Amino acid sequence: MERTDLVEKYRPKKIDECVLRQPIMSRVQSILKNNRLQNYLIIGPPGCGKTSLVQCIINELDLESMWLNAPSLDDMRKRFNRF
């Protein structure tokens, strides 16, 4: 079994499955309760759970999403215009 398979197998699917500090959990629960998602910049070192957290929010709010890894701002603009 490859590492990526294990990562996806055990990735949390709901916010309740995420291990978060209390201030962050409170903020996320507020977002879910009000069903209002603003623009957020999620930062942190690799492997800290940024992607998992965002995927959980997307799942719980039943949102459409687009994932990209863009090397430049111009590349990101082009990709967003196609979305």
Backbone torsions as a table, in degrees:
resi	resn	phi	psi	omega
1	MET	NA	132.5	-179.4
2	GLU	-79.3	158.8	-179.3
3	ARG	-58.9	-43.0	-177.9
4	THR	-62.8	-33.7	177.3
5	ASP	-63.0	-42.1	179.2
6	LEU	-67.1	-39.7	179.2
7	VAL	-59.8	-48.3	-179.0
8	GLU	-69.1	-35.7	-179.7
9	LYS	-62.3	-41.5	-174.6
10	TYR	-102.4	5.4	178.0
11	ARG	-66.4	134.7	178.5
12	PRO	-62.1	146.0	179.6
13	LYS	-106.9	-23.7	-179.5
14	LYS	-125.9	157.2	179.5
15	ILE	-59.3	-37.2	-179.3
16	ASP	-60.4	-22.8	-179.9
17	GLU	-86.4	-10.8	-179.8
18	CYS	-81.9	144.7	174.4
19	VAL	-101.1	106.1	-175.7
20	LEU	-127.8	152.6	172.4
21	ARG	-66.6	152.7	-174.3
22	GLN	-56.1	-45.0	179.9
23	PRO	-61.4	-38.1	179.5
24	ILE	-70.0	-43.5	178.8
25	MET	-60.7	-41.4	178.4
26	SER	-62.3	-42.9	179.2
27	ARG	-63.7	-44.8	-179.8
28	VAL	-65.0	-43.0	178.5
29	GLN	-63.0	-35.4	176.5
30	SER	-65.1	-42.2	177.1
31	ILE	-59.4	-46.0	-177.8
32	LEU	-69.2	-39.7	-178.4
33	LYS	-64.0	-43.6	-178.0
34	ASN	-84.5	-10.2	179.7
35	ASN	54.3	35.9	178.5
36	ARG	-126.3	118.0	178.9
37	LEU	-108.5	120.2	176.6
38	GLN	-95.0	-172.0	176.0
39	ASN	-83.9	123.1	178.8
40	TYR	-126.2	146.3	173.3
41	LEU	-110.0	114.1	-178.9
42	ILE	-97.8	117.7	-178.7
43	ILE	-125.3	155.3	177.7
44	GLY	162.3	169.0	-178.7
45	PRO	-70.4	161.6	177.5
46	PRO	-56.7	137.1	175.0
47	GLY	85.8	5.8	-177.1
48	CYS	-87.1	-8.7	174.6
49	GLY	109.8	14.6	-179.4
50	LYS	-59.4	-51.0	-178.4
51	THR	-63.7	-43.4	179.8
52	SER	-61.3	-43.1	179.4
53	LEU	-60.7	-48.3	-178.3
54	VAL	-65.5	-39.8	178.0
55	GLN	-63.0	-38.0	177.4
56	CYS	-64.2	-43.3	178.4
57	ILE	-62.3	-44.7	179.2
58	ILE	-61.0	-43.7	179.0
59	ASN	-62.5	-45.7	-175.2
60	GLU	-69.9	-31.6	179.7
61	LEU	-94.9	0.0	179.0
62	ASP	53.4	53.9	-177.5
63	LEU	-98.9	158.8	172.3
64	GLU	-87.8	144.9	-177.9
65	SER	-140.6	161.6	174.8
66	MET	-136.6	128.6	-180.0
67	TRP	-107.7	133.0	177.4
68	LEU	-148.3	156.3	174.4
69	ASN	-126.8	97.7	-173.1
70	ALA	-105.0	128.5	-179.1
71	PRO	-74.8	-18.0	-178.7
72	SER	-144.9	163.0	178.3
73	LEU	-64.7	-39.0	178.5
74	ASP	-63.1	-41.6	178.3
75	ASP	-63.2	-40.2	179.2
76	MET	-64.1	-42.4	178.5
77	ARG	-59.4	-44.6	-180.0
78	LYS	-60.1	-43.9	-179.0
79	ARG	-67.3	-39.2	178.7
80	PHE	-66.7	-37.6	179.0
81	ASN	-61.9	-33.1	178.2
82	ARG	-75.9	-23.8	-178.3
83	PHE	-74.7	NA	NA
